[in-house]
Amino acid sequence: MTKMNLKLRIFIYFVIAAILPTLLFWMLTYAKIDSNLESHYHDLTYKSIQSYIKEVDQFFEKQSNIVNSIAKAYTYIDNSNQGIAAFLQKQADINEHFLNLYVVKVNGELITNTGKVMKYSDYTLNTSYRLAAEHQTLVWLEPYEDEISRLKTFGLAVPVYNKNNEMEGVLVANLTYDFIKDVISSTEILSNPEILLLNKKGDIKFTSNLEFSKFESITQNDFLLQNVSKDILNNMQGTHDIENNSNSWLCTFATMKTNDWKIVVLYNANRIIENVGIINQDIYNSIAIFGVGIILLAFLLSIYLSNSISKPLLKLRDGVQELSLGNLDHTITLKGMDEIKVVADTFNQMSFNLKKSYKDLFNRTEELYEKNEYLQEMNAELEASYEQLGATMEQLNESEEKYRKLVNNISDLVIVLNTDQEIVYVNSSVENILGYPESQIIGKSLKDVIKDDLNQTTLTASYENDYNEFQLRMTTPVGSSLYLEGSTRRITEQGRVVGIQAIARDITQRKRMEDELHIRYNELQAINKIANAVTGTLDLDEILEIAADQIMTVSQGLCCIVGLLEENNEFVLKSIKGIKLEDMSLVNVDATKNRAIQLIGSQRYFVIEHKGEEVLPSEYFKILHREDGYRFTLFNPIVSHDKQIGLISTILKNKPSQELAELITSMANNIALSIDNAKAYENVKTSYLKTVQSLVSTIEAKDMYTESHSVRVAKYATYIANELKMDKNYLEDIWVAGVLHDIGKIGISDSILNKTERLTDEEYQLVKQHPEIAYKILSNIGLDPRIMNAVRHHHERYDGKGYPDGLDGENINIMAAIISVADAFDAITSERSYKQPKSLELGIEELNYWKGIQFNPHIVDIFTLAFMGNKEDLIQIHEDKEVKFF
């Protein structure tokens, strides 16, 4: 009966523990889902509507951008009626979704994209012309009947201008009403939304609902939006929940960026409730099936657990009863490896241990009687040992005194701290090392004695770890700096830390020697960097920047200024490095230059002390004097061939040493050497460029029409490369490539080059050989490979139809692509034996016509932007005037 009661109780407990939480979770989950699902579905619908409105707004904005771009392109076209018609036809072919395109000219004519010129009436009186001319910008036209097709359309109108920025008329582009209807109604985001398009006054210009079409404005009585019409018209965007008769509506509206029209979307909220109800029913069915399964599983699991737990417990109960009756041989046998099996094994072991302990207790009782006599004998022996311990203590006291004398006589400092970080012991070296008498330091905190480098975290950690090495800096009572090095050991009693013992020695002299070596190392590094710069680059500005940086490093100065004396005796500041240079206007470069010119003439370094700020040349130096301790200026001349060519000015807090002055003088000598090298390189480069230009001029003399062509191509190409932010070396190389690009024509007959008629196929094939001829001529004179490739490939085309190698796209190196554009531009705008020159504007227009076909589109775009922004430079190149790029 007892077994059945226990098993039943366990079964009931497990059933309750498993089923009740499941039912509670089931009920709470369903309630939570039911309360939140409708709200989330409602919010999701609003977001879907807003996404759709954004798509429609983007469509209208795209049409505005297309029409604006057509109007901008109008500036560059032939403004005759035939030219305008051809332009409109081309744009209509590109933008096929427009019903038609036409231009109303200021004289009242209307020119269509079909080439038709209409003069039946004064078309400047049309609304489209009047609104665009009045606002001088693009306007959207409300639905109207088109002049040409007589269809209901939406229109866009924008003024157009000629090259002199004079208004020539108004460009009108029409989109059919049905096309706009298809765009607005094509949403797949929602099912059957109601859509309205309003003007600024609230007039309904489009609706997808036939029932709404009987209303002209949302402000009319009985219209479902009448109550919220003011909010819609006065705000850029918003949402509303509207109740109308038996229907609930979600209303979302937004203002289009292009024309300030309103898009209003209405969605029947009853559909949301229906959808939520369907989803709720599905969720309820799923939860019900899941709950029944969980309950069934819990029931079966409870039966299994009840049996698996109750059987071992009953066996354990029987075993305990046997043990209580004195049966120490009773054991419990259980199968398995769970915790109850461990308890059974422990019970068996306990039974065995009790049986063994009983036997041991009996045996030890007998042994105690035997050992009692032995303990009495040991007591007598302990009394004799106590007398010997007293003698040993006297010897230990004598040894401690010897240890104390040893510690006091060593040269290193010994300090002992208690757990409060207070000094409880120091040896006699404390006065020699720290400068404090022993009597003044005992009882003080270590933080009060060593104030400079004492790290509180490290000091606290010393009570947890021993340190084999530490270093710190302190100030002695007389104000001098002292550096210490040492180690720490913890003092323990019965496993507890009761203090710290530290041993330290004075390493001040060693530290000063290390600092001196570091300074000398920095000086050597500075000289080495300047020397490397002198031998590694011919860029004088880069060398002077490095020199100023290194002088700041070795001198620990506030500022360093390097200036050079040009050939016209004008002093030019080349590099300024220092602190607080964020506002360069405070430096007053002109005043600084005047001060430096006054000091030119001396070939030895000299120092000026500034006791007051009145004589300083600019506000910047006065700030350094006032706030940063500026007191001395070290001047070092830069001398080349016994002539002073520059000056280095170093701004310092302290008076410079002779060693520092001589070090900077050495740097100045290296700078003088780099100046000589740079000038020599510049002379060689100038001579080289003049030789190349003379050679090409000789070749161009064969063709009176191409005289100076190569030099202009070089200038145009260098101009484009400069716009691409290429470096100086690249500009020099593309200049050479541009000058030499047609040198291969030396191998072409003069009769072919100067022929005024059309070349025969054989003659054209000979002319096409000139890039390869040029490549062979230049291959043995050591030019850079990119110059050689640019000369060889300057007639390659972007579509791969060029010569000599048929390269295409990005396979044509960028230098060749630049020269190709420059060569074509000069050919278009220059006179030839077979044609008259075109204007620079038409040259740019023709490059744009062929971009992506013959020319690299990126290069043409860069050249076009440069022309529009800085036309004067290109005019100077076209007129063979001097233009300097490097």
ABEGO torsion letter per residue (X at the ends): XAAAAAAAAAAAAAAAAAAAAAAAAAAAAAAAAAAAAAAAAAAAAAAAAAAAAAAAAAAAAAAAAAAAAAAAAAAABBABAAAAAAAAAAAAAABAABABBBBBBAAGBBBBAAGBBBAABBAAABAAAAAAAAAGBBBBBBBBBBAAAGBBBBBBBBBBBBAAGBBAEBBBBBBBAAAAAAAAAABAABBGBBBBBBBAAGBBABBABAAAAABABAABBGBAAAAAAAAAAABABEBBBBBBEABBBBBBBBBBAAAGBBBBBBBBAAAAAAAAAAAAAAAAAAAAAAAAAAAAAAAAAAAAAAAAAAAAAAAAAAAAAAAAAGBAABBBBBBEABAAAAAAAAAAAAAAAAAAAAAAAAAAAAAAAAAAAAAAAAAAAAAAAAAAAAAAAAAAAAAAAAAAAAAAABABBBBBBBAAGBBABBBAAAAAAAGBBAAAABGBBAAAABAAABBAAAAAAAAABBBABBBBBBBBAAGBBBBBBBBBBBBBBGGBBAEBBBBBBBAAAAAAAAAAAAAAAAAAAAAAAAAAAAAABABAAAAAAAAAAAAAAAAGBABBBBBBBBAAGBBBBABBBEBGAABAAAAGAAAAAAAAAAABGBABBBBBBBABAAABABAAAAAAAAAAGBABBBBBBBBBGGBBABBBBBBBABBBBAAAAAAAAAAAAAAAAAAAAAAAAAAAAAAAAAAAAAAAAAAAAABAAABGAAAAAAAAAAAAAAAAGBBAAAAAAAAAAAAAAAAAAAABBAAAAABABBBBAAAAAAAAAAAAAAAAAAAAAGBBAAAAAAAAAAABBAAGABOAAGBBEAABBAAAAAAAAAAAAAAAABBBAABBBBBAAAAAAAAAAABGAABBAAAAAAAAAAAAABAAAAAAAAAGBBBBAX
